[in-house]
Amino acid sequence: MRTRIVALAVAAATLAIVLFGVPLAIGLAQFALTEERGALQQVADFTAQSVVTDLAHDDIPSALPVSRDDTELALYNDEGKRILGRGPRSGDAQVGQALYGQISQTRTAHDLVVTVPVRGEHDINGVVRAARPLASIYRGLVPVWLGMLGLAGLVLAVVWALARRQATRLARPLNDLARDAERLGDGDFSVQSSAAGIAEIDSVGHALNSTASRLDALLARERAFSADASHQLRTPLAGLRLRLESTLDQPRPDWRSAVADSIDVTDRLEKTIDELLLLAREHAGRHGAPADIHALVAEIEGGWTRRLADSGRALELVVAPALPTPQASAAATRQVLAVLLDNAELHGAGTVRVTVREAGEAIAVDVSDEGAGLDPETLPAAFSSRPEGAPRHGIGLALARRLAEAEGGRLVLAQASPPVFTVFIPSRWEQESDAAEDHRRDVPDVQLSGAERG
């Protein structure tokens, strides 16, 4: 690329020099010939003035004025014969033209010739002929032409240097792009091409950066899915295994119930995998269908009442009678609540309470239990990552907060001990009648236990 740019620049400069220099050289030659004609005219006029008296008395001058070495100066009588100086022995056409009283300036094959008449009182007494070889005139132009050629060579050298520098400047960002593309092909998604200051190259670099960012985000989502799936599936799988082992070790008459529970668990696991895949593939906007808060509450009641009852614990659900419509996906909301309930079961104690209420422009869902709550020392890191050595409510909270924030909501620890986690789900009131709004304000919250709702 650099060679082509340099060759193109030098070729363009050469063409420009030829188009400009050749006419200039020809013009200089024409100018030199014009100047030489004027000089010969002056020499001839001066010579004619110096010999006019001698010719008027029919005398032959003793000598002609001294001229330049290469200028031939001759004097002819009124019959066209040379009587003094250097020149053709007999007068040529230019001399004959001067004998008729006309000044002649002519360029022959080899000379530049000027003839002027020597005028007497009544007649033309003779002719002065001044000539100079064209080769002598052109030799005088050789230094000028050589200077022009030297200047042209200097211009070409400068153009070559500038073209080489510009080609290097253009090629460097392209080389950087090629190197970044190779790194991207090798799996380095942290590639970020720097701006080159050239619009076309910067556009390519921006596209490369966008591609690297998308691939990096895709890889991060795949890794997040692996981590989320590992966390969300580990506990249910462990519970399923314990239940099946318990049934196998202590066969009971109602084994069908244990098998049915196991099938329910596998269905939930399958649904969890589908939702995690959906959340991992989507990276912007809402994820899937919007949540139906009442359907989610029903799922919690149906899935967690028996699960908590097996460990001698109760589930209480408190749902406001009128709620706005959630603006978050059902998959993300379900996974957030699953994390909170799972933590309450594994790391909490006593009754688990789920309270769904209106909170301004959001729906607040409080998940609490009667346990000791989070260790104050691990509280700052509870939502950022899985705290090492703190196997309590911190597990999965980072995932839950990330999912809530991705849907435009928030997840906060409303109370440390006993623990109360609150997830705020963005929502809005649909166009409803004033009567429904009044009903929402007037009717108190309804508290349901798992048994009552069942």
Secondary structure, DSSP 8 states (H G I E B T S, - for coil): -HHHHHHHHHHHHHHHHHHHHHHHHHHHHHHHHHHHHHHHHHHHHHHHHHHHHHHHTT---S------TT-EEEEEETTSBEEEESS-SB--HHHHHHHTT--EEEE-SSEEEEEEEEE-SSSEEEEEEEEEEHHHHHHHHHHHHHHHHHHHHHHHHHHHHHHHHHHHHHHHHHHHHHHHHHHHHTT-TT------S-HHHHHHHHHHHHHHHHHHHHHHHHHHHHHHHHHHHHHHHHHHHHHHHHHHHS--TTHHHHHHHHHHHHHHHHHHHHHHHHHHH--SS--SSB--HHHHHHHHHHHHHHHHHTTT--EEEEE-SS--EE-SBHHHHHHHHHHHHHHHHHH--S-EEEEEEEETTEEEEEEE-SS----TTTTTTTTTS--TT--STTTTHHHHHHHHHHTT-EEEEEETTTTEEEEEEEEE--S--HHHHHHHHHS--EEEEHHHH-
